Amino acid sequence: MGIQTESIFGRICQQAAEKRASEIYLLPGQTPFVRIDGQMQPLIGENILAASFINDVVDSSLGDEQKKELEEQKQIIIVKEISRIGNTQVDIYYQKEELGLRLKLLSREIIELAKLEVPEMVKRFSRARRGIVFIAGTRDSGRSTLAVSILNDINKREVKFIATVEKPVKTVLSGVKSVIEQREVGKDVNTFLDGLRYIRERNADVVMVSQVKDSQVINEIFAIAEAGSLVFAIIDTESAIKTLKRILHFFPAAEEENIRYLLSENLAGIICSRLIPKIGGGRIRALEILPGVPAVRSIIASGKFHQLAGILQASEDKTAISLDQYLADLVSSGKVMTEEALKYCADEEVLRSLLRR
């Protein structure tokens, strides 16, 4: 990296770190942008970036094999340590036939599960013996942070064999009481499917997969859970019901009954995460939690998913936790503005009713 490029890049990273940004966007012909508390904003005082600047940053960030992959695939994701901002996920890609960069700042520390202030129901998932826990949410919803905190909680409490298949490995876990094996797709194993098939042939107690994109991966997850493992799977969905429907959507209609059966037999729970702007700055986690209790499993087996909404809404008995109830509690406790809660709620009418109580 040239001296001028290094100076500009270092200054951008320093500003992002000082502003506690979660992401940095560097595109030719535009000023640098950062994402702070979920909101995009330009970096004041920075000039429009030249394509040569982006090219210089990319050239210094990649090795020969990675450059070859970028040229072939037109995009690549890596994780590396960057001065001033620490461990960073770097997305490099082509747009308008020129290179662009997105840098996601990763936490250097694994947050203790207790410090995440999650309900006891979440902590119980980390103590389950077997089954599948889907950790759902959109991008930048805190899913990976939650998954890593749960795995580390198990690691610090129990003697287990924990195996992960990730792309990329964002946080390195160090064994405390457990043996931990982390494999990165593209580096340590060719595909998620290959990694999960290898895990199934061994005696892993706890498994984590960072993406669920197709029926083959889902089938491997079912097989691993049925063999007696506890599986945590991250999936791109907004709610518990949408998670179940997405899983069914991976399969032909003729297989729906069988997949509902496998879900009803193996589901330990679904955790849906969202990060909400907090009063005073920063963000706070809001959750929807649907545990795999007998009533839930029975509804899944029957395919009457609309009945799950009733279980979530009638969450006073703590059978489940609805997102709207969670948001109402955050508003009532003075942590979140009503206006912000309404932006993230599942049902505006239900949330307003809860807030009037």
C-alpha distance (Angstrom), angle and dihedral (degrees) to the residues before:
residue distance angle dihedral
M1 . . .
G2 3.80 . .
I3 3.78 120.5 .
Q4 3.82 94.0 -110.1
T5 3.81 93.1 46.0
E6 3.80 90.8 47.7
S7 3.81 91.0 51.1
I8 3.82 94.2 49.7
F9 3.80 93.9 42.5
G10 3.82 91.4 48.5
R11 3.80 91.2 50.2
I12 3.83 92.1 50.3
C13 3.81 91.5 49.2
Q14 3.81 91.5 47.0
Q15 3.81 91.9 52.5
A16 3.80 91.4 47.3
A17 3.79 91.4 51.1
E18 3.82 92.6 48.2
K19 3.80 91.0 50.3
R20 3.82 91.0 47.7
A21 3.79 90.9 -123.1
S22 3.78 119.4 178.7
E23 3.82 96.0 -155.4
I24 3.80 140.7 22.8
Y25 3.83 123.0 -156.0
L26 3.81 119.3 -158.8
L27 3.81 116.9 -177.3
P28 3.82 129.8 161.6
G29 3.80 114.2 -103.6
Q30 3.81 92.8 20.9
T31 3.78 136.9 86.4
P32 3.83 116.6 -108.9
F33 3.80 115.3 -86.9
V34 3.79 129.5 -159.9
R35 3.79 133.3 -165.3
I36 3.81 114.6 -131.7
D37 3.81 121.4 -179.1
G38 3.78 88.0 -14.3
Q39 3.83 95.3 -52.8
M40 3.82 126.2 111.3
Q41 3.81 118.7 -130.4
P42 3.82 136.5 162.4
L43 3.77 121.7 -108.4
I44 3.78 102.9 -110.5
G45 3.79 114.6 -130.4
E46 3.80 97.0 22.0
N47 3.80 121.8 119.1
I48 3.79 129.5 -129.2
L49 3.79 109.0 -77.6
A50 3.79 121.8 -118.8
A51 3.81 122.0 -136.3
S52 3.81 88.1 -121.1
F53 3.82 89.3 60.4
I54 3.82 91.9 53.1
N55 3.80 91.1 46.0
D56 3.79 91.5 51.2
V57 3.82 92.4 50.9
V58 3.81 91.4 48.3
D59 3.80 93.5 46.8
S60 3.81 91.6 54.1
S61 3.82 93.0 44.7
L62 3.80 99.6 54.9
G63 3.78 135.5 63.8
D64 3.81 123.0 -139.6
E65 3.82 95.1 -91.3
Q66 3.81 91.5 47.2
K67 3.81 91.0 50.3
K68 3.79 88.9 52.3
E69 3.82 90.4 51.1
L70 3.81 91.1 49.1
E71 3.80 91.4 52.8
E72 3.80 92.6 47.5
Q73 3.80 99.4 41.1
K74 3.83 98.6 28.7
Q75 3.81 89.5 -134.2
I76 3.78 139.6 52.2
I77 3.80 137.3 -179.4
I78 3.79 120.5 -150.5
V79 3.79 136.0 167.4
K80 3.79 118.9 -139.3
E81 3.79 142.8 153.7
I82 3.81 111.1 -100.3
S83 3.79 123.8 -169.0
R84 3.83 114.2 -103.9
I85 3.83 95.5 9.6
G86 3.81 102.9 49.1
N87 3.80 124.9 -154.5
T88 3.80 107.6 21.3
Q89 3.80 138.2 178.3
V90 3.80 106.7 -137.7
D91 3.82 118.6 -159.6
I92 3.82 111.4 -165.9
Y93 3.79 118.9 -175.1
Y94 3.78 145.7 148.7
Q95 3.82 121.7 -103.1
K96 3.80 124.2 169.5
E97 3.83 84.7 -0.6
E98 3.81 90.8 -63.6
L99 3.78 131.3 100.2
G100 3.79 122.4 -99.0
L101 3.79 132.8 -174.6
R102 3.78 136.1 -146.8
L103 3.79 117.2 -176.4
K104 3.79 119.2 -165.4
L105 3.79 112.9 -162.2
L106 3.79 110.0 -135.8
S107 3.77 124.5 -155.2
R108 3.79 114.0 -103.8
E109 3.77 90.7 -149.9
I110 3.77 130.6 57.7
I111 3.79 107.3 -125.0
E112 3.79 113.5 -128.1
L113 3.79 112.1 -114.8
A114 3.82 89.6 -125.3
K115 3.83 90.5 55.8
L116 3.81 91.9 54.9
E117 3.82 87.0 68.6
V118 3.80 92.1 -136.8
P119 3.83 121.9 163.6
E120 3.79 120.4 -92.1
M121 3.81 88.0 -108.0
V122 3.81 89.9 70.1
K123 3.78 91.8 49.3
R124 3.79 89.3 53.2
F125 3.80 89.8 59.5
S126 3.80 89.1 61.4
R127 3.81 88.1 56.9
A128 3.81 96.3 49.3
R129 3.79 116.0 119.4
R130 3.81 98.6 -144.9
G131 3.79 143.2 -14.2
I132 3.80 136.9 79.4
V133 3.79 126.4 -65.8
F134 3.79 113.4 -169.0
I135 3.80 113.6 -154.2
A136 3.80 105.2 -158.3
G137 3.77 137.2 -174.7
T138 3.78 143.6 109.0
R139 3.79 123.0 -84.7
D140 3.80 114.7 -63.0
S141 3.80 91.8 21.4
G142 3.80 97.8 120.8
R143 3.82 96.0 -105.0
S144 3.80 96.8 134.3
T145 3.81 93.0 44.8
L146 3.79 90.1 52.7
A147 3.82 93.4 46.4
V148 3.81 92.7 50.4
S149 3.81 91.9 47.0
I150 3.81 90.6 52.5
L151 3.81 92.3 48.3
N152 3.79 91.6 47.8
D153 3.81 90.4 49.3
I154 3.81 88.7 56.6
N155 3.81 90.1 44.1
K156 3.81 92.2 55.5
R157 3.81 95.9 44.7
E158 3.77 107.7 37.3
V159 3.79 143.0 38.0
K160 3.80 100.8 -118.7
F161 3.78 141.9 141.9
I162 3.83 105.4 -117.0
A163 3.82 117.7 -169.6
T164 3.81 126.3 -177.0
V165 3.80 135.5 -172.3
E166 3.80 110.3 -160.5
K167 3.79 143.1 164.1
P168 2.92 103.0 -130.9
V169 3.81 115.5 0.9
K170 3.80 98.6 -126.1
T171 3.80 99.5 176.2
V172 3.79 125.5 30.2
L173 3.80 112.7 -138.7
S174 3.81 118.1 -151.2
G175 3.78 118.2 -150.6
V176 3.81 115.1 -109.4
K177 3.80 105.2 161.8
S178 3.79 95.9 -17.0
V179 3.79 134.6 66.1
I180 3.81 107.7 -118.7
E181 3.80 125.9 -159.9
Q182 3.81 117.9 -176.7
R183 3.81 118.9 -174.6
E184 3.79 123.2 -172.7
V185 3.79 119.9 -147.2
G186 3.79 109.2 -121.3
K187 3.81 93.6 23.6
D188 3.80 110.0 44.7
V189 3.80 99.2 15.8
N190 3.80 133.1 16.6
T191 3.81 100.7 -128.3
F192 3.81 141.8 2.7
L193 3.79 88.2 -110.5
D194 3.82 92.9 54.8
G195 3.80 91.0 48.5
L196 3.80 93.8 49.7
R197 3.81 93.1 45.6
Y198 3.79 89.8 54.4
I199 3.81 90.7 49.3
R200 3.81 90.4 51.4
E201 3.80 89.9 58.5
R202 3.80 91.0 57.2
N203 3.79 137.1 55.7
A204 3.82 103.7 -98.4
D205 3.80 113.8 164.6
V206 3.82 96.3 -165.0
V207 3.81 127.0 24.4
M208 3.81 131.3 -173.1
V209 3.81 125.7 -169.2
S210 3.81 118.4 -173.2
Q211 3.81 98.1 -154.6
V212 3.80 135.7 36.1
K213 3.79 109.5 -170.7
D214 3.82 109.1 145.2
S215 3.79 148.2 22.0
Q216 3.81 95.0 -98.2
V217 3.81 92.0 59.2
I218 3.81 90.6 46.4
N219 3.82 90.9 51.1
E220 3.81 91.0 51.5
I221 3.81 90.1 49.6
F222 3.81 89.8 52.1
A223 3.80 90.6 49.4
I224 3.82 93.2 49.1
A225 3.81 91.9 48.7
E226 3.81 92.5 47.4
A227 3.80 88.6 52.4
G228 3.82 87.9 61.0
S229 3.81 106.3 -92.4
L230 3.80 129.2 130.5
V231 3.83 107.9 -125.1
F232 3.81 127.6 -163.4
A233 3.82 111.7 -164.9
I234 3.81 124.9 -174.7
I235 3.80 113.7 -144.8
D236 3.82 135.1 178.9
T237 3.81 102.0 -119.0
E238 3.81 134.8 115.7
S239 3.80 103.3 -139.6
A240 3.79 143.7 17.3
I241 3.79 93.9 -104.8
K242 3.82 92.2 47.2
T243 3.81 88.6 49.9
L244 3.80 91.6 57.1
K245 3.80 91.9 45.2
R246 3.82 91.5 48.6
I247 3.80 90.9 53.2
L248 3.81 91.2 50.7
H249 3.82 89.4 47.1
F250 3.81 89.7 62.2
F251 3.82 89.4 67.0
P252 3.83 135.7 60.2
A253 3.80 114.8 -95.4
A254 3.81 89.9 -112.1
E255 3.83 89.7 65.3
E256 3.81 96.6 48.9
E257 3.80 96.8 100.9
N258 3.81 92.3 50.9
I259 3.83 92.8 47.5
R260 3.81 91.1 48.8
Y261 3.81 87.7 52.3
L262 3.82 92.1 50.6
L263 3.80 90.6 47.9
S264 3.80 92.4 48.9
E265 3.80 91.0 49.7
N266 3.80 97.9 45.2
L267 3.80 109.1 27.6
A268 3.80 112.0 117.0
G269 3.78 92.7 172.0
I270 3.79 151.1 -58.9
I271 3.81 123.5 -114.5
C272 3.82 117.3 -168.7
S273 3.80 115.6 -166.1
R274 3.81 132.5 -161.7
L275 3.81 129.5 172.6
I276 3.81 113.0 -137.6
P277 3.85 126.7 -165.5
K278 3.78 107.8 -103.5
I279 3.79 129.0 -141.3
G280 3.80 106.5 -99.4
G281 3.81 94.3 24.9
G282 3.76 137.6 -65.4
R283 3.79 125.9 62.7
I284 3.78 135.8 -83.7
R285 3.78 129.7 -152.7
A286 3.81 122.3 -108.7
L287 3.80 118.8 -169.2
E288 3.76 142.9 -163.5
I289 3.80 112.0 -160.2
L290 3.79 127.5 -169.6
P291 3.82 112.3 178.5
G292 3.79 121.2 -157.4
V293 3.80 94.7 -111.6
P294 3.85 119.1 156.2
A295 3.82 94.0 -97.0
V296 3.81 91.6 53.0
R297 3.80 93.1 46.2
S298 3.80 91.0 50.2
I299 3.81 91.6 52.4
I300 3.82 91.3 48.5
A301 3.80 91.7 50.3
S302 3.82 90.5 51.5
G303 3.80 93.2 46.3
K304 3.82 92.9 -128.5
F305 3.80 93.4 134.0
H306 3.81 93.4 161.2
Q307 3.81 86.8 72.4
L308 3.80 89.8 64.0
A309 3.81 89.0 68.5
G310 3.80 87.8 61.6
I311 3.80 91.6 51.7
L312 3.80 90.9 50.4
Q313 3.80 94.6 46.3
A314 3.79 92.8 46.9
S315 3.79 89.2 57.2
E316 3.80 96.9 134.0
D317 3.81 87.6 99.7
K318 3.84 88.4 57.1
T319 3.80 92.1 -122.6
A320 3.81 84.8 129.0
I321 3.80 138.5 -8.9
S322 3.80 120.7 -124.0
L323 3.79 122.2 -148.3
D324 3.80 91.6 -128.1
Q325 3.80 92.6 53.0
Y326 3.80 90.2 47.7
L327 3.82 90.6 51.2
A328 3.80 91.6 46.5
D329 3.81 89.4 54.1
L330 3.82 90.8 50.1
V331 3.81 90.6 51.9
S332 3.82 92.9 45.7
S333 3.80 91.2 50.7
G334 3.81 91.3 53.1
K335 3.81 95.5 -113.9
V336 3.81 99.8 112.3
M337 3.81 134.0 33.1
T338 3.80 116.4 -117.5
E339 3.82 90.2 -123.7
E340 3.80 91.3 56.9
A341 3.81 93.4 46.1
L342 3.82 90.1 53.2
K343 3.82 90.4 55.4
Y344 3.81 92.1 58.4
C345 3.81 102.9 33.5
A346 3.80 125.9 116.8
D347 3.83 94.6 -137.0
E348 3.82 120.3 15.4
E349 3.80 93.6 -159.9
V350 3.81 92.4 51.6
L351 3.81 92.0 47.9
R352 3.81 93.1 49.2
S353 3.82 89.1 49.9
L354 3.81 91.0 51.4
L355 3.80 91.2 49.3
R356 3.81 91.6 53.2
R357 3.78 92.6 58.4
